[in-house]
Amino acid sequence: MSGKRRRQAGEADDDRVVGAKRDDDAVRDFVEQFASVLVDAGMPRMPARAFAALLATDSGRLTAAEMGELLHISPAAVSGAGRYLMQTTLASKERQPGSRRDVYRVHDDVWYEAALSREPMMRRWAVTVGEGIDAVGPDTPAGHRLTETKAFLDFYREEMVGIRERWRHLRDQLRDNRLD
């Protein structure tokens, strides 16, 4: 969403599909509403707003200046939000071709990639919980709780393999339908 002039709903540019109608007020409402849902789930407010804004752009890309203008936030807030999104693998920062400007980008497979990036963390949790079982003793109340926790973590990781495979199949079908 660019710079100096406000666009009218439905006006074509490089972030819009020619001829498509886009209600800019509804988009802003969506960004704030989805950001609120993400905040309720534990994401900090500025990264949640930045992520929602990236999701709501057709290109999935915004310069820091565009993001600041769109969200009415300072360059420092954009930088902090971008850093959080990169650390959590929800967005990346790329150099704009032929420019010294950075562009924040959300990838089409953002949810899949985010889930995939959690695998090493889940594995570490399971290993550490296993060590906790040994420390507290497997036959103690804490040991039973930790054993169940480890069983859940192991179960979750195993189930994620099938979920990822089913998702890739469904995603391919969705993409094939878009191309038809």
N, C-alpha and C positions, 0 to 999 in steps of 0.2 A: 504494500500500500504505500503510495508514494507521497511525497513531498509537499510542495508549495500549494497545490490547489486541491480542493475537495472534489472527489468524483461523484457523479450521480449514479444511483442504482442502475445496473444494467450496462454501464459504459464499459467498452472493451479496452483492455490493456494487457500487458504481458502476464498479469496475475489473474486474468479472467478468461472465461470461455466466450468467444465472440457470440453475441446474440443471447447470452445467458442473463437472466435477471438476478440481481443480487441486492438484497435489502441490507444496506450498510448498518442501519439501526438494529435490525434483527441479528446481524453478525456480531455487533458490539455486545448486545444482550447475551448472545450465546457465549462469547468469550468470558464475560463476567460470571455467568451462571456455571459454566463448566469449571472455571477457576475456583469458584466457591466449593464445588463438589470435591475438587482435588485438595483444597485446603482442609476440608472436613476429613479427608483421608490422611492428612498429615503433611502434605507438601506445603512449603512456605508460600506465602501469598504472591510475591513478585514472580518467582519461577512458575507458579501455577498460571498466572495471567499470561506470561510470555509463551508458555507451552500451548495454552489454548489459542493464543493469537497465531502461532505458527501453524497449528492444526487447521485453522480457519482460512488460511491463505491457500489458493490453488497451487501456487508454486512450492509451498512449504518452506519458503525462504524469506527472511527479512534482514535488512541491514540493521545495525544498532540504532542508527538515526530513525529509520522507519518504525522500529519497534518502540522507541521512545516516544515518537509522535503519536503512534496509534494508541498506546497505553497511557499517554500523558505522564511519563516517568522520566527521571533523570538518567544521564549516561551512566552514572555509578550504579543505579538500580538495574539498568539493562545489563551491565557487566556482571553484577552479582547474580542476577537471574540466569544469565547465559552460562556462567561458571557452574552453577548448581545443575542445570540441565545437561551440561557436558559430563559432569561427574556421575550423574545417574543414567547416562547413555540415552537420555530422551531427546537430545539434540546434539548437533555438532557445529563447530565453527569452521568456516572455510574462507579462503581469500577470494574476493570477487575478481573474476578474470579481468586483467588489464587495469586493476585498481589497487590501491592500498587499503581499501575498505574490507572489513570482515563481514561475513554474512552468517547469520544463524540459520540452521537448517534442521527440519524434522524430516526423517526418512519415512518412506511409505510403510515400511515394516517396523515402525517404532515400537509397537507393543510386543511383537515377536522378539525383536532384538533385546528389548528391556528384560523380558522374561528369560531369554537365553543368558544374558549377562549375570543373572542372579544364581545360576547353577553353581559356580565356584563358592559363592557365599553359603548356599544351602549345604554344600558338601562340608565346608569348614564347620558350620553349626553342628552337623551330625557327628563329626569327629570329636569336636569339643564336648558335646553332650555325652558321647561315649566315654570320654575321660572322666566326666562328672559322675557317671554311673559307678565307675571304679572307685572314685574318691569317696562317695557317700555310702557305697555298698549297695549292691543290687536288690537286697532284701529289705531295705529300709523304705519308709513311706516316700522319702525324696528319691530313692533309687527307682521305685515303681513309677513315679511321676516322670523322671528323666528317661526311663526305658520307653514309656509311652511316647514321650516327646521325640526320642530318636526314631522310634518305629514310624511315627507320622512323617518326620523329615525324610526318611528313606522311602516311604510309600509315595510321598509327594514327588520326589525326584524321579522315581521309576515311572509314575504316571505321566510326568511331564514329557517323557520321550514320545509316548503315544499321542499326547495332545499336540505336540509340535508337528508330528507327521500328519495328523488329521487337519491341523490348521494349514499346513503347506498345500494340501490337496484342495481344501475349500478356497484358499486364497487364489490358487491357480484357476479354479472354476470362476470365481468372481472376476478375475482379470480377463479371462477368455470371453465372458459375457459382455464386459465393457467394450471389447474390441469388435464384437459382432455388430 
